[in-house]
Amino acid sequence: MLSRLTSRFTTPNKLRHKGIMGMNQRNHSYIGRYNDRSKYPLVDDKLKTKIIAEAAGATVPKLIGVIRNQADVPSIHNMVKDWPGFVIKPAQGSGGKGILVVTSHKDGVYTKPSGSTINKEDVERHISNALAGLFSLGGKNDVAVVENLIKFDDCFDGFSYEGVPDVRIIVFKGYPVMAMMRCSTAASDGKANLHQGAVGVGIDIATGKAIRAVQFDQPVTHHPDTGKDLSTLQIPHWERLLVLASSAWEMTGLGYMGTDMVLDKEEGPMVLELNARPGLAIQIANGAGLLPRLHHIENIGTPMRYPTPEERVAYAAKQFGTAAKFSTS
């Protein structure tokens, strides 16, 4: 009984041996060292991210409108009247907080992905809270961004529950070093956030295939709500997604970041948002540490001609791809 219990825990030495990076090391050795603070607003503000991504030729969700002050809050209903589905999010929100997803609406009744409904007053209250900074970094006053609802690709049917699955890729000095897909669940209320109960599926950088999956940091083999076998996940347009993620370095100048992307049914790969302080749970989803990969890129040095995003993707696929089968432990 005791051995079974202790087998679920680990030691600092074991973590170090696997190359697992902790928060202090991430903050000091990577975020602090490679990210110029003056560039943070480009990624902390979703409106600014959208503008620089579009300028770089990346596809982003269609902007319906922006609500900047309390007096404009009631205008939301007229703003979305010709859009069957939409998303309201705080421009400077973090951790998936403050995102309201509406899949359909009629006569002032708004339907969420779960099938539950809210009324006009509920929508207005949500926007007012967003403007007041309730969901935002540092609790500062914010603006509410209203976007078209993404229609996720049919190939992901069953891999996500009541929400759009997204792909998080850690990009270091322009090289994609680790990836996972975040699949929403009933526990995560349709949001692709691992801390809220979404499933994290580690993805092989070389092939776009699933290599491991976790929920609440515990290994899983099937989606808890749909029963879908997670080992069968294969992300289409994988190389295009990687090139898009890799080119975020040119867009922002940030040396260490997380790129969040989705596959839209009609538009293909899209940039959802960029993150200057990406979390570390991606290591658990992959069953591997970030440090050996980060050290490898650091040891390359800086060549006279810096490789293009396509060249960086090809290099990362060769170096960090894994031939391992889907792991159940």
N, C-alpha and C positions, 0 to 999 in steps of 0.2 A: 504494500500500500504506500509506504513512505518513498520507495524508489520510483513508483509510478508518479507520485506527486512531485518529487524533485526533478524528474525528467522533463517536466513542463517549464522549468526555470533554467536560466543560463548564468554565466559568470562574465565579469568584465574581460577576463582573459580570452574566453571563447569568442566574445564579440569582436575583440581586437584582432584575433586570428582570422576571422571571416571578413575583416575589413569594413565592419559596420561603422558608419559615421554617426556621432552623437550631435546634439544641438549646439553645444559650446564650440566644438570643432568646426561645424558648418558655419556658425556665425563669425568666428574669428578668422579661420583659414581660407574661407571661400567667399561668403557674402561680404565680409568686411574688406577683404583683400582685392577681390575682383569686381565688385559692384560700386561704381561711383554714385554716391548718394544723390548727387544733383540729377541723376537720370531716373530716380525712383518714381517721380510723378508720371513718367511715361507709361509705367505699368500699374501703379497704384490707382490711377484714374482710368476706368474702363472706356470713357469717352476718348481720352488721349490715345489709348492703346488702339482703339478702332481707327482713328485718324492716321496714325503712323503705319498700321498694318495695310490699310487701303492704299496709302501712298507708295508702299513697297510692292503693290500688286497682289496682295493676299486677299482672299475672299473672307468676308466677315458677315455675321447676321445683319439683316437689313434694319436700319435705324428708323423707327416709326416717329419718335419724338423725344423731347427732353422736358421734364418739368423741374423748374428751378426755384420756384417760391410757392408759399402756401396759397396765395391768391389764385394760382393757376391749377391747383389740384383738381377742381371739378371739371376741368377741360379734358381729363383723361377719357371720359366716356365718348366724347365726340372724336377724340384723337384715334381711338381704336375701332370706330364703328364699321370700317370697311376691312378690318383684319380679323379673320375668324379666331386665330390663336395668337397670343402674344406673351411676352415676359417683361416684368417690371423688376429692375434691380438697382440698388444704390451704386453710383459711379465708383465710390471708394469702399465698397463692401469687402469683407474678407470671410474666408471659410464657408462660403455658400450661404451666409446669413442674409436675410432680407430679400431673397429672391422669390417673387410670386409668379407662378406659372399658371396661365389660363389657357385651356385647350379649346373652349368655345364659350359664346355668350349670346344671350337673347333677352330683350326686354328688361335690361338691368340686372339679370341673373348671370353670374359668372361661374363657369364650371372648371374645377381644378383637375389635375390628372387622376386623382383618386376617385373622381365622380362626385365628391362633395361640392356644394355650391356656396357662394358668398354673394352679398348684395353690393350695391353701389357704395354705401357707407363704409363697408369693410375694405373695399379697394382704396377709397380715399384715405381711410385711416392708415392703411399700410404705407401709402405714399407720404403722408404727413410724418410718419415715424422715420421713413427713409431720409426725408429732408432735414429732420431734427438730428440726424446722425446716430440714431439708435443702433444701426447695423454697421457703422463705418469705422475705419481705422482711426483710433484716437478719439472717437465720439464727436468729431467735428461736423458742422453743418455740411450737407451733401446735396446732390441733385439726383433725381430719379430718371434712369434711362429706360425707355420703352422700346423693345426690339421685337421683330418678327419671331414667331415660334419655329424652332428648327424641327424639320421632319427627318428623323434619323433613318439611315439606310436600312432596307429590309433584311440585309444580311445579319443584322443584330437582333432580329426577332427572338425573344426568349432570353436574351442575355441581360436585359434590363427590365425593370418593373416600374411602370408609371413615370418614366423619365428618360432623358436622353443620355446614353453612355458617352463618356468623353475619354480622350487619350491624353495622359500627362507624360511629357517627355522632359527629362532633365538635360539641359544643354549647357556644356562647359566649354568656354572659349570657342563656341560655334560648333562643337562636336556633340551629337546626341549620344549620351552615355548610358541611360537607363530609361525604360518605358513601362507604363502600365495602362490598362484600361480600367476605368471606374464605372461600375454598373450599379445603377440605383436599385433599391429594394423597398419593401413595405416599411422596414425599420428606418430607412433613411428618408422616408416621405417623398420618394421620387427624386431626391437630390443625389448627385454623384459625389458624395462626401464621405470618406472612409470613417471619420470620427463619428458620423451620425449613423453608421451601419451599412454603407454601400459595400459592395464586394470589389476588392482590388485584384485585378488579374495581371500578373507579371507577363510581359511580352518580350519575346526574343527580338533583339535589335536587328538581326540579320534577316528574319523571315516574316515578322509580324504575327507569329503564332504564340498561343498561350503556353506558358511554362509552369505556372503555379497560380493558385488563387487563395485569397484569405478574406475572412469577414471577422471583424472585431479581433484582428491579429491571430485568428485561428485558421488553419488550413481547411478549405472546403473544396469539394469536387463538382458540386452542382449548385445552380442558383437556388437560394432558399425559397423563393416564391414561385418560380416558373418550372423548376426541376430541370432546366437545361444543363446539359453536360458542358462544363466550362472548358474542358480540355479540347473541345472542337472549335474554339474561337480562333478565327484567322481574319486579321484585319486587311481588307482590300485597299488598293492604292497606297500600300505601306511606304514605298519609297517616296512618293509624293508628300506624304505626311511628314516623313523624316526631313526632307529637303525644306519644307515649310518651317518646321521647328528649328532647323539649323540656321535658316536665314534670319531668324529672330535676333541673332547676334548683331547682324548688320543693321537691323531695324532700331535696336535700342542701345547697343554698345555695352550691355550688361554681360559680364563674363560668366556669371553663374545664375541660372534661372530655370523656372519650370514653365513649359509652354502647354496650354490646355487647348486641345483641338477636338472637333467633331466631324463626323462624316454625314453631310446632309444628302438626302435622297436626290435632290435636284441639282444642288450647287457643288457637291463633292466636298473635299477637305476644306475646312473653315477654321480660322483662328478665333477661339472663344475669348481667351484672355492670357496674359503673361504674368508671371509671378517672380518678384525679386527675392522672395524668401520661401522657396518651395519646401514643403514638409519632408519628413524622412521615412514615412511609412512605405514608400515605393520599394525600400530595401526588403521589407517584410514580404511584400507581394512577390518580389523576385527571388526571395531566398538567397540574396547575395548582397554584399556590401558595396557601397559607392567608392570607397577610398582607393582600391586598386585601379579602378578605371580613371579616377580623377588624377591620381599620381602618374598614370601612363601618359595622359594628355599633357600634364605639366612637364614631363621629361622629354616631350617632342621638341620643345623650344619654339622659337619664332623664326620660320623660314623667310627668305628674302621676299618671295611672293606667297602671300597667305592663300591656302587652298580655298576653292569655291565651296559653297554649300554642298553641291553634288559630290565633290571630291571628299569632303569631310564625312559625308554620309557613307560613302563607299569604304572609307578607312575604318569608321566606327563599326560598320557591319562585319568587317573582316576581323577586327580586334575583339569585339565584345559579343559577337553572336555566340549562341550556345547550341550544341547539338543534342542537349539533354531532352529526354521525354518529359511529358507533363508530370510534375511531382505532386504526390498526395500527402506529403509530410512537411 
